[in-house]
Amino acid sequence: MRLFIFFTLSWVVASLPACSCGGEEDSTASPQKGSDGGFKDAADSGTDAPSDTNLDQFFPFDADECVNGQPCGDGGICAGNTCCSTEKACGNACCGDSQICSFQVCVTPGKDCLDSSECEDNEYCEYGLGEPMEAGVPDSGCSGGHIPLQGKCVPRPPQCSEVDGGSPDGGPLTCLDECKWVPETTDFQAELKYAWGGMTSPPYDSDIMMSPIVIQLDDDDCDGKVTANDIPEIVFNTFSGGAYTGIGTVHAISIVQGQVVEKWSVPGVFNASSELAGGNIDGEPGNEIVGCGAGAVIALRADGTELWRNASGLACRVPAIANVDGDGTPEVIVEGGILDGATGETKVALPSHPWIAADLDDDGQLDLVGPQLAVHADGTQFVDTGMAGTFAAVGDFDLDGNPEVVAVNTSNHTMWVWRHDPSSANGAVIVRDPIDINGALDPALCPPGSSGATHGGGPPTIADFDGDGIPDVALAGGVGYAILSGAKLMDPAVAGPDTFLWVKQTRDCSSAATGSSIFDFNGDGQAEVVYSDEIYFRIYEGKTGDVLFQTCNTTGTLIEYPLVADVDNDGQADIVVVSNAYAYDCGGTSQSGLRVFGPATGSWVRTRRVWNQHAYHVTNIEEDGTVPLHELPNWKQPGLNNFRQNKQPGNEFSAPDAVLELSIVCAPPALAALVRNIGEASMPAGLEVSFYRGTPPSGDFIGAASTTKPLYSAQSEVVRLALPSAFEGLLNGKDSAYAVVDVPTSVHECRSDNNTSAPVTAHCSTPK
């Protein structure tokens, strides 16, 4: 078993009562020299030494020959050619009075902090240096139920490199190793984790027929702030009695301690079938929700109260949020215009289209892109393809750094591709002429007179489905779901019908315009499709179209789609699916409300805790809801070049790694375990630490305690357990103790053989 010794991190134990050799009431015993590599101090000699005892008899020491790492003086360790106290010894240096030893480097702790966002970019908040405290006044959403920990800002440790060989196995940590976990399974079976609604009989009050959003609205961890570290809310509209075209009720729910909690609901505000957008639009702390009412665009505060209302009658169905003009105040974009995010005032009126914000002309400023038009932030038109269209998406299919626009015309079930060309009279060139998205499927699969028989084509998605490094296009129609090869779409020698990777029969005869989203569940570079038609929710293999998972999920369908985000903050992707029961059944059953599915085997990669709008594309929003001042072009970012696909920036394989060090506190008697995450991803709160008498792995159980906060990379927390009187042998040196941190099976560490501490023994002095 791999055991970690934390000489590097001994400064954290200094936050506990210091070791006393001669009669003080509080003390922490140091590890004995043995399997853990520690050194005895004077109090470890087996008898209490008189105050005038020459302790050099216990540690033969020549002041002129101080050997780094060797014991010296009164229970000290030689460091920097100086006899140094164990609390200040730091590799080959002895830290000063105001310094602590962090990863074998003496550093001076900075300001107090409650989380790392309060520290500089090159620092993190070290909870091992602080104590529980009352934070700022938590908001009404505070549900963590614990007193926040205060820490100190300290420099982030360096990343280990291949040159230095990484951190030593079982020795002091000087850097953080790469920490990744790659799923080996190809099992895509999903299981139901959470559900809201379920009213499948009239009047079907929990029916939903729009795409939810995932956004942070309140302070779940009770630190007085709303940050990305809180648990996000899922926000959606409902309708009753089949009245999806009317005004509905907007709800905000969250997953708190494994339970679905409705934070608030507000009736009579938004159209039940309109989409929502969320983010910080007013510059004040916290995020807002934007939706479409009766002839109005309306913004709600995080608690559901109204922030502003624009009742000018602008066309509104699919709102979006972006910093369009770069002035620092985000704008709200609806079909009919651009609104000031802080006030709701109309800044620019626009021709009615579902707009996407993207820097199409590469001038550093966002433009608004529709299926056939593009305008600048001031409303000036610079592209008009002259073709009709309904939906659009943006990606770079020839990998030249310049984006193409995928356009869909629902009225005749076609899609085509164009790009901006300033030398063209209309500002664009058609790259791929319209293609019938039904492929070989017969529209007559839908009943005569239905939308699916004559129309087809929902909002397109963009992702690499076949692993060739070039993004592809996926979309749903009335009778099928299709993926077209991006490489073939850009090749003029390939005929339109030959650009399909595959098309599979589905059923969406009602709207023929449902959306979909994308996720690479096992991180193999080949994305999977997440889609729900009138009857079934399915996960398709992106490369082949094989159905990987299927379950009943009834809906009358509009343009809604399932989405993928980490909604319970457990470090793994979840699928959020909506349904309604007023119109269809699936084998005699129907579904209504919202369901969250997760991996049945715990094997999906991690992803972001946000999905803030219908036109989501990762770079449009920060994980805490901040709208970027200058949005990065998604198609130029490594690992992205996608649309409506969630993906963890950096590396979705990043994993946590919990290790711990045990100390014995002499008075009052206690065991103190320093739990540290030396991985790259966060470790959830509530890790149970079990304490044992003896040596691993066959000790006697003493008791257990748990961590109280999520631990991000390099962060630690001290977990204490009062020592029962029956375990006096731990205080007089008769017995040893060790601790084990229990990491849930749903949390995948990059290493699982280092969750046990080194055993420690101690001789606590008695008061004189």
C-alpha positions in Angstrom: 0.0 0.0 0.0 1.3 3.4 -0.9 1.7 5.6 2.2 2.3 9.3 2.0 4.5 11.2 4.5 3.9 14.9 4.6 7.0 16.6 5.8 6.2 19.0 3.0 2.9 19.9 4.6 3.7 19.8 8.3 3.0 23.5 8.5 -0.7 22.7 8.4 -0.4 20.7 11.6 1.0 23.8 13.1 -2.5 25.2 13.0 -3.3 22.6 15.7 -1.9 23.0 19.3 1.9 22.8 19.2 3.8 19.9 20.7 4.7 20.3 24.4 7.4 18.4 26.1 7.1 19.7 29.6 3.7 20.5 31.0 1.6 22.7 28.7 -2.0 21.6 28.4 -2.3 21.5 24.6 0.0 19.4 22.4 0.3 17.5 19.2 2.5 14.5 19.1 4.8 14.0 16.2 5.2 10.7 14.4 7.8 8.3 15.7 10.7 7.2 13.5 9.5 4.1 11.8 7.5 3.2 8.7 6.3 6.7 8.4 9.8 8.1 8.3 9.3 10.6 11.2 11.6 11.4 14.1 11.1 11.1 17.8 11.1 14.3 19.8 12.1 14.6 23.5 8.6 13.6 24.7 8.9 10.4 22.7 11.7 9.0 24.8 9.4 6.8 27.0 9.8 9.0 30.2 9.0 12.6 30.9 12.3 14.5 30.7 13.0 17.0 33.5 13.2 20.6 32.3 16.9 20.7 32.9 17.7 17.5 31.1 20.3 17.7 28.4 18.3 16.4 25.5 21.5 15.9 23.4 21.7 12.5 25.2 18.7 11.5 23.2 19.9 13.0 19.9 23.7 13.0 19.7 24.4 16.1 17.8 27.5 18.1 16.7 26.5 21.7 16.1 29.2 21.9 13.5 27.9 18.9 11.6 24.2 19.5 11.1 23.0 17.0 8.4 19.9 18.0 6.6 17.0 15.7 7.5 18.6 14.3 10.6 17.3 14.8 14.2 18.9 17.5 16.3 18.6 19.4 19.5 15.3 19.4 21.4 13.3 17.3 19.1 14.3 19.3 16.0 15.3 18.4 12.5 18.3 19.7 10.7 17.3 22.0 7.8 19.4 24.6 6.0 22.3 23.6 8.2 20.4 24.8 11.2 18.7 22.8 13.9 15.1 23.7 13.1 11.8 22.9 14.9 9.8 20.2 13.1 7.1 22.7 12.3 9.5 25.0 10.5 11.7 22.5 8.7 11.1 22.7 5.0 13.2 20.5 2.8 16.7 22.0 3.0 15.4 25.3 4.6 14.2 26.4 8.0 11.2 28.7 7.6 11.0 32.0 9.4 8.5 32.9 12.1 5.9 34.2 9.7 6.4 31.5 7.1 5.0 28.1 6.5 6.3 25.1 4.5 4.3 24.5 1.3 5.4 21.7 -1.0 9.0 22.0 0.4 9.1 25.8 -0.2 9.0 28.4 2.6 6.2 30.9 1.8 4.4 33.7 3.6 0.6 33.1 3.8 -1.4 35.9 2.3 -4.8 37.3 3.2 -7.8 35.5 4.7 -10.1 33.7 2.2 -13.2 31.7 1.9 -12.5 30.3 -1.5 -9.8 30.5 -4.1 -11.6 33.2 -6.1 -10.5 35.7 -3.4 -6.9 34.9 -4.0 -4.5 36.0 -6.8 -4.4 33.9 -10.0 -1.3 32.0 -8.9 -2.7 31.3 -5.4 -5.3 29.0 -3.8 -7.2 29.2 -0.5 -5.6 26.8 1.9 -8.3 25.7 4.5 -5.6 23.9 6.6 -4.5 27.3 7.8 -7.9 28.5 9.0 -10.7 27.7 11.3 -14.5 27.5 10.9 -16.1 31.0 10.9 -19.2 32.9 10.1 -19.0 34.1 6.5 -21.0 36.8 4.9 -24.8 36.6 5.3 -25.9 33.6 3.3 -28.8 34.1 0.9 -32.1 32.3 1.2 -30.8 29.5 -1.0 -28.1 28.6 1.5 -28.6 24.9 2.2 -25.1 23.6 3.0 -25.9 23.6 6.8 -22.2 24.1 7.8 -20.1 27.0 9.0 -17.7 28.0 6.2 -14.0 27.4 6.6 -11.7 30.3 6.5 -8.2 29.8 5.0 -5.2 31.8 3.9 -4.1 32.5 0.3 -0.9 30.6 -0.5 1.0 30.1 -3.8 -0.2 27.2 -5.9 2.3 24.3 -6.0 4.1 23.7 -9.3 3.0 20.9 -11.7 5.5 18.0 -11.8 7.2 17.6 -15.1 8.6 14.5 -16.8 12.1 16.1 -16.4 11.9 16.0 -12.6 10.4 12.6 -12.6 7.3 13.6 -10.7 6.8 13.6 -6.9 8.7 10.9 -5.0 6.6 7.8 -4.1 6.0 8.0 -0.4 8.2 11.0 0.1 7.7 14.7 0.6 5.6 16.4 -2.1 7.3 19.1 -4.0 4.9 19.4 -6.9 1.5 18.0 -8.1 1.6 15.0 -10.5 -0.6 14.8 -13.5 -3.9 13.3 -12.3 -6.2 11.9 -14.9 -8.9 9.1 -15.2 -10.0 7.8 -18.5 -13.1 5.6 -18.7 -12.4 2.2 -20.1 -16.0 1.1 -20.4 -18.1 1.4 -23.6 -21.2 1.0 -21.5 -23.5 4.0 -22.1 -26.4 2.7 -20.1 -28.0 5.6 -18.2 -30.0 5.4 -14.9 -32.5 7.8 -13.5 -30.9 9.9 -10.7 -33.5 12.6 -10.0 -37.0 13.5 -11.2 -39.4 16.5 -10.8 -43.1 16.5 -11.8 -44.6 13.2 -12.9 -48.2 14.5 -13.2 -49.3 12.2 -16.0 -53.1 12.7 -15.6 -55.1 15.8 -16.5 -54.5 18.7 -16.2 -50.8 17.6 -16.6 -49.5 20.5 -14.5 -45.9 19.4 -14.7 -45.7 19.4 -18.6 -42.6 21.0 -20.1 -41.9 21.6 -23.8 -38.8 23.8 -23.9 -35.1 23.4 -23.1 -34.1 24.0 -19.5 -31.1 26.0 -18.6 -28.5 25.3 -15.9 -27.2 28.3 -14.1 -25.9 29.3 -10.6 -28.6 31.3 -8.7 -27.9 31.0 -5.0 -25.4 30.3 -2.3 -25.6 26.5 -1.6 -22.3 26.2 0.3 -23.2 29.1 2.7 -20.1 31.1 2.2 -22.1 34.3 1.5 -21.4 34.3 -2.2 -22.7 32.8 -5.4 -19.9 31.1 -7.3 -19.2 28.2 -9.6 -18.5 26.1 -6.5 -22.2 26.2 -5.6 -24.8 23.6 -6.9 -26.4 25.0 -10.1 -30.1 25.5 -10.5 -32.2 24.0 -13.4 -34.7 26.6 -14.6 -37.7 25.8 -16.9 -41.2 26.7 -17.9 -44.3 24.5 -17.4 -47.8 24.6 -18.8 -51.1 22.9 -17.9 -54.0 21.4 -19.8 -52.1 21.3 -23.1 -52.0 25.1 -23.2 -48.3 25.3 -24.3 -48.9 28.5 -26.3 -50.0 30.5 -23.3 -48.3 31.9 -20.3 -46.9 29.3 -18.0 -45.0 29.0 -14.7 -41.2 29.3 -14.4 -39.5 27.1 -11.9 -36.0 26.9 -10.4 -35.0 23.6 -8.9 -31.7 22.2 -7.6 -30.1 19.0 -6.3 -29.3 19.4 -2.6 -27.8 16.6 -0.7 -29.2 14.1 -3.2 -32.7 15.5 -3.2 -34.6 17.6 -5.7 -35.5 21.0 -4.0 -37.7 23.6 -5.7 -36.1 26.9 -4.9 -39.0 29.0 -6.3 -41.7 29.1 -8.9 -43.4 32.2 -10.5 -46.6 31.9 -12.5 -47.8 34.3 -15.1 -44.5 35.6 -16.4 -43.1 33.7 -19.4 -44.7 32.0 -22.4 -44.6 28.3 -21.6 -43.0 27.3 -24.9 -40.4 30.1 -25.1 -36.8 29.4 -24.3 -34.8 31.0 -21.5 -31.3 32.4 -21.1 -29.3 33.0 -17.9 -26.2 34.9 -16.8 -25.0 38.0 -15.0 -26.6 40.8 -17.2 -26.6 43.8 -14.8 -23.1 43.8 -13.4 -24.3 43.2 -9.9 -23.4 40.0 -8.0 -25.5 37.0 -9.0 -27.2 35.9 -12.2 -30.5 36.7 -13.8 -33.0 34.8 -16.0 -34.3 36.2 -19.3 -37.5 35.0 -21.0 -40.3 36.0 -23.3 -43.7 37.1 -22.0 -46.9 38.4 -23.7 -45.4 41.0 -26.0 -42.5 41.6 -23.6 -39.0 40.6 -22.9 -38.6 40.1 -19.1 -35.6 39.6 -16.8 -35.9 38.0 -13.4 -33.5 38.3 -10.5 -32.0 35.1 -9.0 -34.8 34.9 -6.5 -37.5 35.0 -9.2 -38.5 38.7 -8.7 -38.8 41.0 -11.7 -35.7 43.0 -12.6 -37.0 44.7 -15.7 -39.6 44.4 -18.5 -39.4 45.6 -22.1 -43.0 45.7 -23.3 -42.2 47.2 -26.7 -43.5 44.1 -28.6 -40.1 42.9 -29.9 -40.3 39.4 -31.4 -39.0 37.0 -28.7 -38.9 33.2 -28.6 -35.2 32.2 -28.2 -33.3 34.8 -26.1 -29.5 34.8 -25.8 -26.9 36.8 -23.8 -23.6 38.2 -25.0 -21.3 41.2 -24.7 -22.1 42.3 -28.2 -20.6 45.8 -28.3 -17.8 45.1 -25.9 -18.7 47.9 -23.5 -18.6 45.7 -20.5 -22.4 45.4 -20.0 -23.9 42.3 -21.5 -26.7 42.5 -24.0 -29.9 40.4 -24.3 -30.5 39.3 -27.8 -34.0 38.3 -29.0 -35.3 37.8 -32.5 -36.5 41.5 -32.8 -33.6 43.3 -31.3 -30.7 43.9 -28.9 -31.5 45.0 -25.3 -29.4 46.6 -22.6 -28.8 43.8 -20.0 -28.9 46.1 -17.0 -32.0 48.1 -17.9 -33.9 46.2 -20.6 -34.0 49.2 -22.9 -33.9 48.5 -26.6 -30.5 49.4 -28.1 -31.0 48.1 -31.7 -34.1 46.9 -33.5 -33.4 43.9 -35.8 -35.3 41.9 -38.5 -36.9 38.9 -36.8 -34.5 35.9 -36.8 -33.1 33.5 -34.2 -29.7 35.1 -33.8 -26.4 33.6 -32.8 -23.5 35.8 -31.4 -20.3 35.1 -33.3 -17.4 37.1 -34.7 -18.0 36.2 -38.3 -15.7 38.8 -39.9 -12.8 38.3 -37.5 -12.7 42.0 -36.4 -12.7 41.2 -32.7 -16.3 42.2 -32.2 -19.3 39.9 -32.0 -21.7 39.9 -34.8 -25.3 38.5 -34.9 -25.7 35.6 -37.3 -28.9 34.2 -38.6 -29.5 31.3 -41.0 -29.4 33.7 -44.0 -28.3 37.1 -42.6 -25.5 38.6 -40.5 -25.4 42.1 -38.9 -22.9 44.0 -36.8 -23.6 45.1 -33.2 -25.2 48.3 -34.4 -27.6 46.4 -36.7 -25.8 47.1 -39.9 -26.3 44.2 -42.3 -23.2 42.8 -44.0 -24.4 39.4 -45.2 -27.6 38.5 -47.1 -27.5 35.1 -48.7 -30.9 35.6 -50.3 -32.0 32.2 -49.1 -34.7 31.3 -46.6 -33.8 29.7 -43.3 -35.0 28.9 -39.8 -32.0 27.9 -37.6 -28.2 28.2 -37.7 -25.0 27.0 -36.1 -21.3 28.1 -36.5 -18.2 26.0 -36.9 -14.9 25.7 -38.8 -15.2 22.8 -41.2 -12.1 23.3 -43.3 -10.0 24.2 -40.3 -8.7 27.4 -41.8 -9.6 29.5 -38.8 -12.6 31.1 -40.4 -16.1 29.9 -39.6 -18.8 28.5 -41.7 -22.5 28.8 -41.0 -24.8 25.8 -41.1 -28.3 26.9 -42.1 -31.5 24.9 -41.8 -34.8 25.6 -43.6 -37.5 23.7 -41.7 -40.2 24.5 -44.4 -38.6 22.2 -46.9 -36.4 19.9 -44.7 -33.1 21.1 -46.1 -29.7 22.3 -44.8 -26.9 24.2 -46.5 -23.5 25.8 -45.6 -22.3 29.3 -46.3 -19.4 31.5 -45.2 -18.8 35.2 -45.0 -16.9 36.6 -48.0 -16.3 40.4 -48.0 -15.5 40.3 -51.7 -18.9 39.0 -52.6 -21.7 41.4 -53.4 -24.0 39.9 -50.8 -21.2 39.3 -48.3 -21.3 35.5 -48.5 -20.6 32.4 -50.7 -22.6 29.2 -50.6 -20.2 26.4 -49.7 -22.7 23.6 -49.9 -26.1 23.8 -51.7 -29.2 22.6 -49.9 -29.4 18.9 -49.0 -32.6 17.1 -48.1 -32.0 16.1 -44.5 -34.4 13.1 -44.8 -31.9 11.3 -46.9 -33.4 8.0 -48.0 -36.3 8.2 -45.5 -39.8 8.8 -46.9 -41.7 11.8 -45.5 -44.8 9.7 -45.8 -43.6 8.0 -42.6 -45.5 10.9 -41.0 -49.3 11.2 -41.5 -50.6 13.4 -44.4 -51.1 16.9 -43.3 -48.6 16.7 -40.4 -45.6 18.9 -40.1 -43.3 15.9 -40.5 -44.8 15.0 -43.8 -43.9 18.4 -45.4 -41.4 20.1 -43.1 -38.3 19.1 -41.1 -35.2 20.4 -39.6 -34.5 21.5 -36.0 -31.6 23.5 -34.6 -28.3 22.0 -35.9 -25.4 20.8 -33.7 -21.8 20.6 -34.5 -19.2 18.1 -33.2 -16.7 15.5 -34.3 -18.6 12.3 -34.5 -16.3 10.0 -36.4 -13.0 11.0 -34.8 -11.3 12.4 -38.0 -10.6 15.7 -36.4 -13.1 17.6 -38.5 -16.5 18.6 -37.1 -19.7 17.2 -38.5 -23.3 18.4 -38.6 -26.2 16.7 -36.8 -29.9 17.5 -36.8 -33.3 16.1 -36.4 -36.2 16.2 -38.9 -39.7 14.9 -39.0 -38.9 11.3 -39.9 -35.3 10.9 -39.0 -32.1 12.0 -37.3 -29.1 12.6 -39.5 -25.4 13.3 -39.3 -23.5 14.7 -42.2 -19.7 14.5 -42.6 -18.1 17.9 -42.3 -15.2 16.8 -44.5 -17.6 15.7 -47.2 -19.7 18.8 -46.9 -16.6 20.9 -47.8 -15.6 18.7 -50.7 -17.3 19.9 -53.9 -16.6 16.6 -55.5 -18.9 14.8 -53.1 -22.6 14.8 -54.0 -25.1 16.0 -51.4 -26.7 12.5 -50.7 -23.2 11.1 -50.2 -22.3 13.5 -47.4 -24.4 11.5 -44.8 -22.6 9.5 -42.2 -26.0 8.1 -41.3 -29.7 8.8 -40.9 -31.9 6.9 -38.6 -35.7 6.8 -38.5 -37.4 8.7 -35.6 -40.8 10.2 -35.1 -41.4 13.9 -34.8 -44.4 14.5 -37.0 -45.8 17.2 -34.7 -43.2 19.9 -35.0 -40.5 18.3 -37.1 -38.1 20.8 -35.5 -36.8 19.3 -32.3 -33.3 20.1 -31.3 -30.5 17.9 -29.9 -27.3 18.2 -28.0 -24.0 16.4 -28.1 -21.6 14.9 -25.6 -18.5 12.6 -25.7 -19.4 10.5 -22.7 -16.3 8.4 -22.6 -13.9 11.0 -24.0 -12.7 8.9 -27.0 -12.9 11.9 -29.4 -16.1 10.6 -31.0 -19.1 12.4 -29.7 -22.5 10.8 -29.0 -26.0 12.3 -29.8 -28.5 13.1 -27.1 -32.0 13.3 -28.6 -35.7 12.9 -27.8 -38.5 12.7 -30.3 -42.2 12.3 -29.6 -41.9 8.9 -28.0 -38.3 8.0 -27.0 -35.2 9.6 -25.5 -32.1 8.1 -27.0 -28.3 8.2 -27.0 -26.9 7.5 -30.4 -23.3 6.4 -31.2 -22.1 9.3 -33.3 -20.0 7.3 -35.7 -22.6 4.6 -36.6 -26.0 5.8 -35.4 -26.4 2.7 -33.2 -28.8 3.2 -30.3 -26.7 3.0 -27.1 -29.6 3.8 -24.7 -33.4 4.3 -25.1 -36.2 5.0 -22.8 -39.8 6.3 -23.1 -40.0 10.1 -23.0 -43.3 11.5 -24.4 -43.5 15.0 -25.8 -45.6 17.0 -28.2 -42.3 18.6 -29.4 -41.4 22.1 -30.4 -37.7 23.0 -30.6 -36.7 21.6 -27.2 -33.8 19.2 -26.6 -32.1 17.2 -23.8 -28.9 18.8 -22.5 -25.7 17.6 -20.7 -24.2 19.4 -17.6 -23.0 18.5 -14.1 -26.2 19.5 -12.3 -25.4 17.9 -8.9 -21.8 19.0 -8.6 -20.5 15.4 -8.4 -17.8 15.7 -11.1 -19.7 13.7 -13.7 -21.9 14.6 -16.6 -25.7 14.3 -16.2 -28.4 14.4 -18.9 -31.5 16.7 -18.3 -34.6 15.5 -20.2 -38.0 17.1 -20.3 -41.4 15.6 -21.2 -45.1 16.2 -21.3 -48.1 13.9 -21.1 -50.9 15.8 -22.8 -50.4 14.5 -26.3 -48.7 11.1 -26.6 -48.1 7.8 -24.9 -45.3 5.2 -25.1 -46.6 1.7 -24.9 -49.4 2.8 -22.7 -47.3 5.0 -20.4 -46.5 8.7 -20.6 -44.0 11.0 -18.9 -44.3 14.6 -17.6 -41.8 16.9 -16.0 -38.0 16.8 -15.8 -35.7 13.9 -15.3 -31.9 13.7 -14.7 -30.1 10.6 -16.0 -26.5 9.6 -15.0 -24.2 6.8 -15.8 -25.4 3.4 -14.5 -21.8 2.4 -14.1 -20.3 5.7 -13.0 -18.2 5.9 -16.1 -19.0 9.2 -17.8 -16.4 12.0 -18.0 -16.7 15.3 -16.2 -18.2 18.4 -17.7 -19.3 22.0 -16.9 -21.9 23.0 -14.4 -23.6 25.4 -16.8 -25.8 25.4 -19.9 -27.3 28.8 -20.0 -29.2 29.2 -23.3 -30.6 27.5 -26.4 -27.6 28.6 -28.5 -25.0 27.3 -26.0 -21.5 26.8 -27.2 -19.1 26.7 -24.2 -17.2 30.0 -24.8 -20.4 32.1 -24.5 -20.5 31.8 -20.7 -18.2 31.2 -17.7 -19.1 28.5 -15.3 -20.2 30.9 -12.6 -22.6 32.8 -15.1 -20.2 35.6 -16.0 -20.7 36.8 -19.6 -17.2 37.1 -21.2 -16.2 40.7 -22.0 -14.6 39.4 -25.2 -16.0 36.0 -26.1 -13.4 33.7 -27.6 -14.2 32.2 -31.0 -15.3 28.7 -30.1 -14.0 27.3 -33.4 -10.5 28.5 -32.6 -10.2 26.9 -29.1 -8.4 23.6 -28.7 -10.8 20.8 -28.1 -13.9 22.8 -29.1 -15.0 23.8 -32.6 -18.5 22.7 -31.7 -22.0 23.9 -31.1 -24.5 22.7 -28.5 -21.9 20.3 -27.2 -20.8 20.6 -23.6 -17.2 20.0 -22.8 -14.9 20.6 -19.8 -12.2 23.1 -20.9 -8.7 21.9 -20.3 -9.2 18.2 -19.9 -12.4 16.3 -19.1 -10.2 13.4 -17.8 -8.8 15.5 -14.9 -9.4 13.6 -11.7 -9.1 14.2 -7.9 -6.7 12.3 -5.6 -7.3 12.3 -1.8 -4.3 11.7 0.5 -4.1 12.3 4.3 -1.7 12.7 7.2 -2.6 11.8 10.8 -1.5 13.6 13.9 -2.3 12.8 17.6 -3.4 15.8 19.6 -2.4 15.3 23.3 -4.8 17.8 25.0 -7.6 17.7 24.7 -7.1 14.1 23.3 -8.0 13.9 19.7 -7.0 12.6 16.3 -6.5 15.1 13.5 -6.4 14.0 9.9 -5.2 16.4 7.2 -7.1 15.5 4.1 -5.6 16.9 0.9 -6.6 16.7 -2.7 -3.4 16.4 -4.8 -5.4 15.8 -8.0 -6.5 18.1 -10.8 -10.3 18.0 -10.3 -12.4 18.8 -7.3 -13.2 16.3 -4.6 -16.7 16.6 -3.2 -17.6 17.5 0.4 -18.6 14.8 2.8 -15.6 12.5 2.5 -15.6 10.2 5.5 -12.4 9.7 7.4 -12.2 6.6 9.5 -9.7 6.4 12.4 -8.1 3.1 13.6 -5.9 1.8 16.4 -3.1 -0.4 15.1 -1.4 -0.7 11.8 -3.0 -0.9 8.4 -5.0 -2.7 7.2 -6.2 -4.6 10.3 -6.7 -2.0 13.0 -9.6 -1.5 15.5 -12.1 1.1 14.4 -12.2 4.2 16.7 -14.6 6.5 15.0 -15.2 8.6 11.9 -15.6 12.2 10.8 -16.2 13.9 7.5 -14.9 16.8 5.4 -17.2 19.8 5.1 -16.2 21.5 1.9 -15.3 20.5 -1.7 -11.6 20.4 -2.0 -10.1 21.7 -5.2 -6.6 21.0 -6.4 -4.0 21.3 -3.6 -6.6 22.3 -1.0 -6.8 20.5 2.4 -9.0 20.4 5.4 -8.3 19.1 8.9 -10.8 16.6 10.2 -10.8 16.0 14.0 -12.1 13.2 16.1 -12.2 13.5 19.9 -10.3 10.5 21.4 -12.4 8.3 23.7 -10.8 7.5 27.1 -10.7 3.8 26.1 -7.9 4.6 23.7 -5.4 5.9 26.2 -2.8 3.7 24.7 -2.5 6.1 21.8 -1.4 8.8 24.2 1.3 6.9 26.1 3.0 5.3 23.2 1.6 1.8 23.6 -0.6 1.9 20.5 -0.3 3.4 17.1 -3.1 4.9 15.0 -3.8 5.4 11.3 -6.7 6.9 9.2 -8.4 6.0 5.9 -10.3 8.4 3.7 -13.3 6.8 2.1 -13.8 8.1 -1.5 -17.3 7.3 -2.9 -17.3 4.8 -5.8 -18.9 7.5 -8.0 -15.8 9.6 -7.7 -13.0 8.4 -9.9 -9.5 9.1 -8.5 -6.4 8.9 -10.7 -4.9 6.8 -7.9 -6.7 4.8 -5.3 -3.8 3.2 -3.4 -2.9 6.2 -1.3 -6.0 6.8 0.8 -4.4 5.4 4.0 -2.2 7.5 6.3 1.1 6.4 7.7 0.7 5.0 11.3 1.7 7.3 14.1 2.5 6.8 17.8 3.1 9.4 20.5 4.1 9.9 24.1 2.1 12.8 25.5 3.6 14.5 28.5 1.5 14.9 31.6 1.0 18.3 33.3 3.4 19.0 36.1 
